Amino acid sequence: MLDELFKHQAELNRRIGFDPDKLHRQFDPKLAGEWLNNYIMAAANELEELRNCMYWKHWCAEAKAGRRFEIHDLQNARVEVIDLLFFWISMAQCLGLDAADVVNLYNQKLKVNHDRQDNNYSMGSKTEEDNKNIRLQRD
């Protein structure tokens, strides 16, 4: 299923001027960085729109009434999450990743996260050493 989403996103991205398949074949860090920045900004905006589906302002009447973490617009929150998925896939494509790469890297990072939980993860003692061995199989 993830393959299909990546395919559809590539089609949409080509319509707006970004060809992720071409970038995958011949990686250009400047072009990738330009489009990655575009998608980071877009995703950041979608996160704000998602947050606005909640009563997040601690000073608002709803928050003062104990409803601060209540989702007040579930339908729109769901759409905003899907918008984030569009941009997330696009960001992955900017980095030359395809669906199989994402699954592979996810599984490697999942193991790291489980290991961290098994070993009493602490921000005070956290390093990125355990992430350094996460690599694409094709590299």
C-alpha positions in Angstrom: 0.0 0.0 0.0 2.8 2.4 0.8 4.2 1.9 -2.7 0.9 3.0 -4.1 0.9 6.2 -2.0 4.4 7.0 -3.1 3.5 6.5 -6.7 0.4 8.8 -6.4 2.5 11.4 -4.6 5.2 11.3 -7.3 2.5 11.9 -9.9 1.1 14.9 -8.0 4.6 16.3 -7.3 5.5 16.1 -11.0 2.3 18.2 -11.7 3.7 21.0 -9.4 7.3 20.8 -10.8 9.1 18.3 -8.6 10.1 15.0 -10.2 11.0 12.6 -7.4 11.7 9.7 -9.7 14.3 11.8 -11.6 15.9 12.9 -8.3 16.0 9.2 -7.2 17.8 8.3 -10.4 20.2 11.3 -10.3 20.4 12.9 -6.8 21.0 16.6 -6.8 21.5 17.9 -3.3 20.7 21.5 -4.2 17.4 20.6 -5.9 16.6 18.2 -3.1 17.2 20.8 -0.5 15.1 23.4 -2.3 12.1 21.1 -2.4 12.7 19.6 1.0 12.6 23.2 2.5 9.3 23.8 0.6 7.8 20.7 2.1 9.1 21.3 5.6 7.4 24.7 5.6 4.2 23.2 4.2 4.2 20.5 6.8 4.9 23.0 9.6 1.8 24.9 8.5 -0.3 21.7 8.4 0.8 21.0 12.0 -0.4 24.4 13.0 -3.7 23.7 11.3 -4.0 20.4 13.1 -3.2 22.1 16.5 -6.0 24.6 15.7 -8.5 21.7 15.8 -7.9 21.6 19.6 -8.4 24.2 22.4 -4.7 24.5 22.8 -4.5 28.1 24.1 -4.2 27.8 27.8 -5.9 31.2 28.3 -9.0 30.4 26.3 -12.3 29.8 28.0 -12.5 26.1 26.9 -9.0 25.4 28.3 -9.9 27.2 31.6 -12.9 24.9 31.7 -10.6 21.8 31.5 -11.1 21.2 27.8 -7.6 22.2 26.7 -6.7 18.9 25.1 -10.1 18.2 23.6 -10.3 17.9 19.8 -13.2 20.2 18.8 -13.0 19.6 15.0 -12.3 15.9 14.5 -13.3 15.9 10.8 -10.8 18.6 10.0 -8.1 17.1 12.2 -8.3 13.9 10.2 -7.9 15.9 7.0 -4.9 17.8 8.4 -3.2 14.5 9.3 -3.7 13.3 5.7 -2.2 16.6 4.5 0.8 15.9 6.7 1.1 12.5 5.0 1.2 14.2 1.6 4.1 16.3 2.7 5.8 13.5 4.6 5.9 11.3 1.6 7.2 14.3 -0.5 9.9 14.9 2.1 11.0 11.3 1.9 11.0 11.6 -1.9 13.3 14.7 -1.6 15.8 12.5 0.2 15.7 9.9 -2.5 13.7 7.4 -0.5 11.1 5.1 -1.9 8.5 3.1 0.0 10.7 0.1 0.4 13.5 2.4 1.8 11.0 3.9 4.3 9.9 0.5 5.5 13.5 -0.7 5.9 14.6 2.5 7.8 11.4 2.4 9.9 12.1 -1.2 11.0 15.7 -0.3 11.9 14.6 2.7 13.9 11.8 0.8 15.6 14.4 -1.6 17.0 16.5 1.3 18.3 13.3 2.8 20.0 12.5 -0.6 21.6 16.1 -1.0 22.8 15.9 2.5 24.3 12.7 1.6 26.2 14.2 -1.7 27.3 17.3 0.2 28.7 15.4 2.9 30.6 15.7 5.7 28.0 16.7 9.0 29.5 17.1 12.4 27.8 19.9 13.2 30.2 22.1 10.3 28.9 20.8 10.2 25.3 23.2 10.2 22.4 22.7 9.6 18.8 25.2 6.7 18.7 22.4 4.2 18.3 21.1 6.0 15.2 24.4 5.9 13.4 24.0 2.3 12.2 20.6 2.9 10.6 21.3 2.8 6.9 19.7 2.1 3.6 20.4 -1.4 2.4 21.2 0.0 -1.1 24.0 2.3 0.2 
